[in-house]
Amino acid sequence: MKTFVNELNGKKIAYTEETMFLVQLGKGSKGSYQTKWHFKGSLSMAVWYYNGINVGLGYKKRLLMPSSPKPVLAVQRS
């Protein structure tokens, strides 16, 4: 199994072909997130989808790697 290392927002992220990445959307400050897309072993594709989402009017988005001790890789709120 290969291990890949990429940098995102100044943090080094190590992952394998089996690592799951989740892109989640939510609404409101106290609203929960819902997973809209998931990517297995492809951080670049997850970041591409995450960056393509335009948040506005009370929406929020986040990029997760659930297998990590700190699973939230990126978050943006409007």
MOGI-V923066 format. One record per residue. N is the residue number from 0. RES is the residue in three letters. SS is DSSP state (alpha for helix, beta for strand, coil for the rest). PSI is psi in whole degrees, 0 to 359 (none if undefined). OMEGA is omega in whole degrees, -180 to 180 (none if undefined). Layout:
N|RES|SS|PSI|OMEGA, N|RES|SS|PSI|OMEGA
This chain:
0|MET|coil|129|-180, 1|LYS|coil|146|174, 2|THR|beta|130|180, 3|PHE|beta|148|177, 4|VAL|beta|123|176, 5|ASN|beta|164|178, 6|GLU|beta|133|179, 7|LEU|beta|120|-179, 8|ASN|coil|39|178, 9|GLY|coil|2|179, 10|LYS|beta|137|175, 11|LYS|beta|132|-178, 12|ILE|beta|122|177, 13|ALA|beta|134|-179, 14|TYR|beta|167|179, 15|THR|beta|183|178, 16|GLU|coil|343|-178, 17|GLU|coil|354|-178, 18|THR|coil|136|-180, 19|MET|beta|135|175, 20|PHE|beta|137|-178, 21|LEU|beta|136|172, 22|VAL|beta|121|-175, 23|GLN|beta|148|177, 24|LEU|beta|150|177, 25|GLY|beta|169|179, 26|LYS|beta|137|178, 27|GLY|coil|159|-178, 28|SER|coil|331|-180, 29|LYS|coil|6|180, 30|GLY|coil|151|-180, 31|SER|coil|161|178, 32|TYR|beta|151|174, 33|GLN|beta|135|179, 34|THR|beta|124|179, 35|LYS|beta|325|180, 36|TRP|beta|147|173, 37|HIS|beta|145|-176, 38|PHE|beta|132|-179, 39|LYS|beta|113|175, 40|GLY|coil|13|-178, 41|SER|coil|89|178, 42|LEU|alpha|321|-178, 43|SER|alpha|320|179, 44|MET|alpha|322|178, 45|ALA|alpha|317|179, 46|VAL|alpha|322|178, 47|TRP|alpha|314|178, 48|TYR|alpha|317|179, 49|TYR|alpha|313|-179, 50|ASN|alpha|336|-179, 51|GLY|alpha|350|-179, 52|ILE|coil|125|178, 53|ASN|coil|114|180, 54|VAL|coil|139|178, 55|GLY|coil|168|177, 56|LEU|coil|45|175, 57|GLY|coil|6|179, 58|TYR|beta|163|177, 59|LYS|beta|159|180, 60|LYS|beta|156|175, 61|ARG|beta|156|178, 62|LEU|beta|125|-175, 63|LEU|beta|150|167, 64|MET|coil|91|-171, 65|PRO|coil|336|-177, 66|SER|coil|356|-178, 67|SER|coil|152|175, 68|PRO|coil|326|173, 69|LYS|coil|91|-169, 70|PRO|coil|338|-177, 71|VAL|beta|115|179, 72|LEU|beta|324|180, 73|ALA|beta|148|178, 74|VAL|beta|144|177, 75|GLN|beta|134|178, 76|ARG|beta|151|178, 77|SER|coil|none|none
